[in-house]
Each structure stands twice: as C-alpha cells, then as structure tokens.
Amino acid sequence: MLKENIKQVRKSKGLSQEELAIKLNVVRQTISKWEQGLSVPDSEMLIRISEVFEIPVSTLLGENISESKVDDLKVISEKLEIINLQLLQRKNARRKIIHWILISLCAIIIIIFISLILLNSPYLNWDYNDPENAVLGVAFHLFEWLFVRIAPIILIVLIVGIILTRRKD
C-alpha cells in the first residue's frame, strides 16, 4: 500500500522523483526504492513525506488512494482557464507596449530625417583646418551618410512591425 500511495500522491502533486528527493533531502534512488517496495521510509521520514504532500501519515499508510475524481478535473480545468486568461491579458499588454514602442521609433526616425533635411549638411561650409571641426564634420557626415542609407530599411521593418502588432478585433 505505502509504495503505491507514495507514487500516486507524488504524481498527483506533479512532482518528479528528483523533485521529491530534493524536498526530502534524499537521493532520487531512495524515492525509487520506496515506490518499488524495495525499502520503506522510517517514521521520521514518513512524517516529512506527509508534510511535503500535505496529507496525514495515516493516508500514506492506509488504503490505496483513488485516482483523481471528476470534480478534481473540473477544478483543474477551471484553474487552467483562469491561467489561460491571465496569459492572454499579459500577451495583449506586451503587444500594446511593443506596438507603441515601434510607433515611437518611427516618429524618432522621421524627426531625425526632417532635422537632417532642414540642417542641409552644415558641415560642408566648416573650416577643416581646425582639427576639432574636421573630426566633428567627418563624424556628422558619417552619421548622416549611414542614417540616410540604413534608416529607410529600419523604417520599413518598423512599419511592418506596427502592422503585425496592431489590435485585431
């Protein structure tokens, strides 16, 4: 009786032999031996097992524990439904956040484009004999050159992302 009860309660609690062994501070092989009937836990260990399983010791030592009832399955399905709803809410919240981040990044790219157009490459008129102006002018030109070539691709990817994350009613 004990070996079947330990195994059934362990499985009903969703614990592996390894997880139960960790909770009881024993090796997994000890749990396996108990479940095979090759050895039995001492009285102190029975108390610890009952505490981990949250059942009385008499239940462990008593009759076979019946498989989960229909009511238990109904309770489990209700809990799973609640968990699924919570996961859906989290997913929708993340989707909204990502959607607005993508919109913000598009706006930033457009603002930088407009700024570069309005500035009309001011570094072209700088005196490059001054080393500071030369370095700053080259850095500004490099930024502008890279931005004009890479930003449109990024903008297209962001727009696709916005379309994919829009709210689907």
C-alpha positions as CSV (number, residue, x, y, z in Angstrom):
1,M,0.0,0.0,0.0
2,L,2.7,2.5,1.0
3,K,4.6,2.2,-2.2
4,E,1.5,2.8,-4.4
5,N,0.4,5.7,-2.2
6,I,3.7,7.5,-2.4
7,K,3.8,7.1,-6.1
8,Q,0.2,8.2,-6.7
9,V,0.4,11.2,-4.4
10,R,3.7,12.3,-5.9
11,K,2.3,12.1,-9.4
12,S,-1.0,13.9,-8.4
13,K,1.1,16.7,-6.9
14,G,3.0,16.9,-10.2
15,L,6.4,16.1,-8.6
16,S,9.1,14.0,-10.2
17,Q,11.1,11.6,-8.1
18,E,14.0,14.1,-8.3
19,E,11.9,17.0,-7.1
20,L,10.5,15.0,-4.2
21,A,14.0,13.8,-3.3
22,I,15.2,17.4,-3.2
23,K,12.3,18.4,-0.9
24,L,13.1,15.4,1.4
25,N,16.9,15.8,1.2
26,V,17.4,12.3,-0.1
27,V,18.7,10.9,-3.4
28,R,16.3,10.1,-6.2
29,Q,17.2,6.4,-5.9
30,T,15.7,6.4,-2.4
31,I,12.4,7.6,-3.7
32,S,12.6,4.9,-6.5
33,K,13.2,2.2,-3.9
34,W,10.2,3.3,-1.8
35,E,8.0,3.3,-4.9
36,Q,9.2,-0.2,-6.0
37,G,8.7,-1.6,-2.5
38,L,12.5,-2.4,-2.1
39,S,12.7,-0.3,1.1
40,V,10.4,1.7,3.3
41,P,10.9,5.2,4.9
42,D,11.4,5.3,8.7
43,S,8.9,7.1,10.9
44,E,10.6,10.5,10.8
45,M,10.7,10.3,7.0
46,L,7.1,9.3,6.8
47,I,6.2,12.5,8.8
48,R,8.4,14.6,6.4
49,I,6.7,12.9,3.4
50,S,3.2,13.7,4.7
51,E,4.2,17.3,5.3
52,V,5.5,17.7,1.8
53,F,2.4,16.0,0.3
54,E,0.2,17.9,2.8
55,I,-1.7,14.7,3.8
56,P,-1.9,12.8,7.0
57,V,0.5,9.9,7.6
58,S,-2.4,7.6,8.1
59,T,-3.4,8.2,4.5
60,L,0.0,7.2,3.3
61,L,-0.1,4.0,5.3
62,G,-3.8,3.3,4.7
63,E,-5.8,2.1,1.7
64,N,-4.9,2.8,-1.9
65,I,-5.5,6.4,-2.9
66,S,-8.1,6.6,-5.7
67,E,-7.3,8.3,-8.9
68,S,-8.4,11.9,-9.3
69,K,-12.2,12.3,-9.4
70,V,-14.3,14.2,-12.0
71,D,-14.7,17.1,-9.5
72,D,-10.9,17.4,-9.2
73,L,-10.6,17.5,-13.0
74,K,-13.3,20.2,-13.1
75,V,-11.4,22.3,-10.6
76,I,-8.1,21.8,-12.5
77,S,-9.8,22.8,-15.8
78,E,-11.2,26.0,-14.2
79,K,-7.8,26.9,-12.8
80,L,-6.2,26.3,-16.2
81,E,-8.9,28.5,-17.8
82,I,-8.1,31.3,-15.4
83,I,-4.4,30.9,-16.1
84,N,-5.0,31.0,-19.9
85,L,-7.0,34.2,-19.5
86,Q,-4.2,35.8,-17.4
87,L,-1.6,34.7,-20.0
88,L,-3.8,36.2,-22.8
89,Q,-4.0,39.5,-20.9
90,R,-0.3,39.6,-20.4
91,K,0.3,38.8,-24.1
92,N,-2.1,41.7,-25.1
93,A,-0.4,44.1,-22.8
94,R,3.0,43.2,-24.2
95,R,1.7,43.5,-27.7
96,K,0.4,47.0,-27.0
97,I,3.7,48.1,-25.4
98,I,5.6,46.8,-28.4
99,H,3.2,48.5,-30.8
100,W,3.7,51.9,-29.2
101,I,7.5,51.5,-29.0
102,L,7.5,50.8,-32.7
103,I,5.4,53.8,-33.4
104,S,7.7,55.9,-31.2
105,L,10.8,54.7,-33.1
106,C,9.1,55.5,-36.4
107,A,8.4,59.0,-35.2
108,I,12.0,59.5,-34.0
109,I,13.4,58.4,-37.3
110,I,11.1,60.8,-39.2
111,I,12.1,63.6,-36.9
112,I,15.8,62.9,-37.5
113,F,15.2,62.8,-41.3
114,I,13.4,66.2,-41.1
115,S,16.2,67.6,-39.0
116,L,18.8,66.5,-41.4
117,I,16.9,68.0,-44.3
118,L,16.5,71.3,-42.5
119,L,20.2,71.4,-41.5
120,N,21.2,70.9,-45.2
121,S,24.6,69.4,-44.3
122,P,26.1,72.4,-42.4
123,Y,29.5,70.7,-42.1
124,L,30.2,71.4,-45.8
125,N,30.9,75.1,-45.0
126,W,33.2,74.4,-42.0
127,D,36.9,75.2,-41.9
128,Y,38.5,71.8,-41.9
129,N,41.9,73.3,-41.0
130,D,40.8,73.2,-37.4
131,P,41.3,69.6,-36.1
132,E,38.2,69.8,-33.9
133,N,36.0,70.9,-36.8
134,A,37.5,68.3,-39.1
135,V,36.8,65.4,-36.7
136,L,33.3,66.8,-35.9
137,G,32.5,67.3,-39.5
138,V,33.6,63.8,-40.5
139,A,31.6,62.3,-37.7
140,F,28.5,64.3,-38.6
141,H,28.9,63.4,-42.3
142,L,29.4,59.7,-41.4
143,F,26.2,59.8,-39.2
144,E,24.2,61.4,-42.0
145,W,25.6,59.0,-44.6
146,L,24.8,55.9,-42.6
147,F,21.4,57.2,-41.4
148,V,20.2,58.0,-44.9
149,R,21.1,54.5,-46.1
150,I,20.0,52.4,-43.1
151,A,17.0,54.4,-41.7
152,P,14.7,53.6,-44.6
153,I,15.2,49.9,-44.1
154,I,14.7,50.2,-40.4
155,L,11.6,52.4,-41.0
156,I,10.1,49.7,-43.3
157,V,10.8,47.0,-40.7
158,L,9.1,49.2,-38.0
159,I,6.1,49.8,-40.2
160,V,5.7,46.1,-40.8
161,G,6.0,45.5,-37.0
162,I,3.3,48.1,-36.4
163,I,1.0,46.4,-38.8
164,L,1.7,43.0,-37.3
165,T,1.1,44.2,-33.7
166,R,-2.0,46.3,-34.4
167,R,-5.1,45.3,-32.4
168,K,-7.1,42.6,-34.1
169,D,-10.8,42.9,-33.2
